[in-house]
Amino acid sequence: MARLPFVDAHTPGVDIELVAAVQLRRGGALINLDRQLLHSAPIAKGWNAYLAAIRTAGLLDGGLRELVILLVAVLNRTPYEFVQHAPVALAEGVPQNKVDEVATWQTSTLFTPQERDVLAYAQAMTLTVQVSEAVFAAARAHFSDREMVELTATVAAYNMVSRFLEALQIEPESAPGGSR
């Protein structure tokens, strides 16, 4: 169960315009993550803008973006993040078998060389923070400067998301106590 009470449009003092903006980005409904972020309007506004830019304004391929988000979720043991992004990965064209095997990408034969280089980069950023020259060079070979910034920002942002979710014990909407 989440460590803080959930906030919604009916919570006294909540920024109704912000709630509407977040709902618009989400396609109409707040998720449990939003319902925690809304405790701080400035944080929720910045978060909404930053994650919207990462998810919708970049050149980085959506399938690659979602694979790294899924790997970050696995590495950080954040089921909420995985549950939220598995359907997005599928919608971005990532096959179900790759979603299922992202945790074992290093031994799986399913992933392309580009995907393996991107996953290695995400794993290094997540587990050791420092990225070796070899791992960076392998990922860099596939991308423009802008795409490398977007890849790096994606991994960094979803590590932030993982830490927020886990510290506040935010459960997936379908989990007991995780109301929608």
N, C-alpha and C positions, 0 to 999 in steps of 0.2 A: 504494500500500500504506500502511496506517495507520502513523503514526509511533510508536505505542505498541503493545505486545502486547495482544491481546484477553483479557478476563477473562470467566470463566463460573462456574457453580456448582462446578466442580472446581478452581478456582484456589485455592491455599493462602491462607488468611486472609480470603477473601471472606465478606461477610455473607450467609449462606444465606437468611435471612428476607427480606432486601432483594431478593435475586435473585428469590425467589418472588413478592414484591409487584410487581416490575417485570414479570415474566412474566405475572402475572395481568392487569395493565393492558394488556399487549400481546396478550392472547389465547393465551398459552402459550409463545411463543418470544422470546428476546432478539434484538434487532437490533444491528447493528454499533455504532450510537451508544451503546446501553446497555452494550455490552461494553467501551467506553472509559470511560464515566462511572463504572462500578463500581470503577475504581481508587481513587475517593474516595467512601466510603459517605455522608458528610454531603452532598456535592454531588449524588450520585445520588438520595438521598432527597428533597432539596429540589426537584430537577429533576423527579422523578417526580410529586410533589405539585402543583407549579406547572403543568406541562404537562397533567396530568390535569384540573385545574380549568379551564384554558383550553379544552381539547378537549371536556369533558363536563359542566361545571357552569354554563355561562353561558347567557344568553338570546340572545346574538348568533346569528343564523341560520347554520347549519352550512355552507351553500353559500357564503355571503359570507366566512365564516372561512377556508374552504379556498381560495377565490380569492385572498385576500390572502396566504396562506401560499405559494401557487404563485408569485405575483408576487414576493414577497421572495426566493424561491429563484432565480427568473430574474434579478432585479436583482443579486443577490449571487453569481451564477454558481455555484450550489450544486446540482449534479445529484442528489446524495443526497436532499436535501430534496424536490425535485420528484418523484423516483421514489417516495418514500414517500407523498407526499400526493396525487398524481394519482388513485390508486384511491379514496382517501378522498373527494376532491372528487366523483368519479362517484357514490359511494355516498350522498353528501349531495344528489344531484340536479343537480349541475353537468353540463351536456351536454358530451360529448367535444369538440365544436367550440369551446366556450369554453375548455376546458383547453388545447387546441391553440393558441388565439389569445391567451392571457393575456399573452404577451410583446408583442403588438402591439395591446393593448387600446385605445390612444389613437386608432388609425385603424380599428379593427374596428367594424362595425355591429352586432355580436352582443350587446353589453353594454347592459343597461338603464341609465337615468340613475342609479339607486341604486348599481348595481355600478360605474359609472364614477366616481362620487363617492368610493366606498370605495377603489377602486384608486388614485385620485389621492392620497388620504390616505396609503395604504400606501407609495406611491412617494415622496411628500415625506418621510415619516418615515425611509425607508430611504436615500434618496440625499442629502438635504440636512439631515436631522435636524430642522431647524426647519420647522414647518408654517405656511404663511401663513394669515391670517385668512379669506381667501376659500375656501381648500381646507378649512379646519376647518369653516367655516359650512356649506359644501355637504354635507359628511359628516354634520355635527351635525343637519341638517334631517331626517334619516331615523331618528334614534335617541334613546332615553331616555338619561339620564345614565349609568345602569348599562351600557347597550350601548356607549356611547362609551368608557367605561373598558375594557370587554372588547375592543373593536376595537383600541384603543391598546395594551393589554397583549398582544394576539395579535401585532400587527406587531412590537412590541418583543421579545417572546419568540422569535419565529422569526428575527429578525435575530441574536439571541444564538445560536440553534441553528446558523444558517449559519456564523457566525464560528467556533464550536467545531468543526464538521465540517471546515471548510476548513483551519483551523490544524493540526489533527491528521491531515489528509488521509484522512478516513474515507470509504471507497468504499461504494457501494450493495452490498447482499448478493450481487447477481448479477454484479458486476464481478470480473474476475480478481483474486485475492488477497483479495476481500471475502467471506470464508466466512460461512456462516450459523450 
